[in-house]
C-alpha cells in the first residue's frame, strides 16, 4: 500500500513540473580585429605605397550582423577627424554562411599622399554613431593603426613634443 502511494506521489510530481523557459538570446558581440594576421604588420612602419598595396584586415565578427569599417588618415581624437574621401568606408552585409571571420581589403593608392608622413587607422563596428563618424554604436568596435613613413625615413616625420622639463616651472605654484 505504501509503495502505491509513493508511486502516485512520484507520478504527481512529474506532472507538476513547469515547461522549459524561452531559449536564451545571444548577446551581440563587438567585432574584433585579428591583429596578428593583419597585413602589412602593425609593428612595422609602411615605407612605400605601390599601386597594389592593400590593407588586409581579418575581423572576428557576429556573422548575423553587418560589419562596417572606416579608414581614417591622420585622425585627431581631440579635434575629430575626417575620413579619406573615396574607398574609405564600407558595410559588409550579414554572412549567410555564418562564417565569423570576414576580411577587409583596402587599396591605399591613391588614398594616401606618399610625400608626407601619415597615421592610418581602420576602425570596425556593427554600426557607427550618427553624432560622431568615429564612435561605434554598442556593442563597440576595434581598430588597427599603421604608420606611413616615406622611404622609411622616421626623421622626416614630426614627433609629439609635450614640452621640456624646464617648461614645468610654469605650473609651479610654490605649494608643496
Secondary structure, DSSP 4 states (H G I P E B T S, - for coil): -HHHHHHHHHHHHHHTPPPP-PPPPPPP---EE-GGG-BS-TTS-B----TT-EEEEEEE--TTS-EEEEEEES-BTTTB--B-SSS-EEEE---TT--SEEEEEEE-TTTS-TTS-EEEEEEEES-B-SS-SSPBPTT-EEEEEEEE-GGG-GGGS-------GGGGGGG--S--
